[in-house]
């Protein structure tokens, strides 16, 4: 029963989080700003733009990293986009 609950929880989590590294990076960025902003005396008016630019930078890095990975083959023989007739 516990294994079923864990599997169900993973599926529900997967509905909201597709890329674990992207979600973790954004959470780390938010936490870092929460810790560093008072120390670095970042004004309140700059907090939102810094958060936004950091999230955009993380997203761009994630897209570039994903674009370098090879696509999985659609057919067992490895020929993508060709049809056998």
C-alpha positions as a printed NumPy array, in Angstrom:
array([[  0.   ,   0.   ,   0.   ],
       [  2.845,   2.39 ,   0.8  ],
       [  4.456,   1.682,  -2.579],
       [  1.199,   2.62 ,  -4.303],
       [  0.993,   5.872,  -2.338],
       [  4.581,   6.735,  -3.218],
       [  3.969,   5.98 ,  -6.905],
       [  0.809,   8.09 ,  -6.863],
       [  2.623,  10.966,  -5.112],
       [  5.37 ,  10.854,  -7.762],
       [  2.807,  11.038, -10.552],
       [  1.059,  14.013,  -8.924],
       [  4.442,  15.703,  -8.386],
       [  5.274,  15.029, -12.049],
       [  2.149,  16.907, -13.106],
       [  3.547,  20.099, -11.601],
       [  7.299,  19.61 , -11.968],
       [  8.531,  18.332, -15.322],
       [ 12.208,  19.219, -14.971],
       [ 13.643,  18.634, -11.516],
       [ 16.814,  20.628, -12.099],
       [ 14.861,  23.685, -13.276],
       [ 12.574,  23.599, -10.242],
       [ 15.48 ,  23.106,  -7.849],
       [ 17.499,  25.915,  -9.468],
       [ 14.627,  28.373,  -9.121],
       [ 14.056,  27.396,  -5.485],
       [ 17.772,  27.854,  -4.756],
       [ 17.715,  31.261,  -6.509],
       [ 14.729,  32.409,  -4.422],
       [ 16.372,  31.191,  -1.21 ],
       [ 19.679,  32.855,  -2.137],
       [ 17.946,  36.174,  -2.738],
       [ 16.118,  35.838,   0.564],
       [ 19.433,  35.354,   2.364],
       [ 21.627,  37.77 ,   0.366],
       [ 19.209,  40.681,  -0.148],
       [ 19.313,  41.93 ,   3.46 ],
       [ 23.1  ,  41.514,   3.623],
       [ 23.77 ,  43.256,   0.289],
       [ 21.269,  46.021,   1.055],
       [ 19.297,  45.449,  -2.144],
       [ 16.536,  48.025,  -2.224],
       [ 12.953,  46.811,  -2.284],
       [ 12.426,  48.317,  -5.733],
       [ 15.25 ,  46.174,  -7.176],
       [ 14.196,  42.891,  -5.569],
       [ 11.585,  41.955,  -8.203],
       [ 13.765,  42.746, -11.252],
       [ 16.693,  40.797,  -9.757],
       [ 14.391,  37.836,  -9.07 ],
       [ 12.96 ,  38.017, -12.595],
       [ 16.342,  38.294, -14.324],
       [ 17.712,  35.397, -12.304],
       [ 14.738,  33.203, -13.227],
       [ 15.114,  34.148, -16.902],
       [ 18.819,  33.297, -16.747],
       [ 18.056,  29.931, -15.168],
       [ 15.417,  29.218, -17.828],
       [ 17.799,  30.116, -20.673],
       [ 20.514,  27.892, -19.208],
       [ 18.049,  25.034, -18.866],
       [ 16.837,  25.378, -22.468],
       [ 20.408,  25.495, -23.797],
       [ 21.352,  22.407, -21.776],
       [ 18.263,  20.543, -23.007],
       [ 18.97 ,  21.514, -26.618],
       [ 22.403,  19.861, -26.453],
       [ 20.928,  16.479, -25.483],
       [ 20.199,  14.102, -28.348],
       [ 16.576,  13.382, -29.152],
       [ 15.325,   9.895, -28.373],
       [ 14.69 ,   7.839, -31.476],
       [ 11.065,   7.412, -32.46 ],
       [ 11.584,   4.008, -34.055],
       [ 13.529,   0.987, -32.792],
       [ 15.974,   1.044, -35.716],
       [ 17.011,   4.627, -34.939],
       [ 15.759,   6.249, -38.153],
       [ 13.738,   9.274, -37.212],
       [ 11.388,  10.773, -39.795],
       [ 11.649,   8.01 , -42.362],
       [  8.821,   5.701, -43.23 ],
       [  9.111,   2.182, -44.509],
       [  6.782,   1.525, -47.417]])
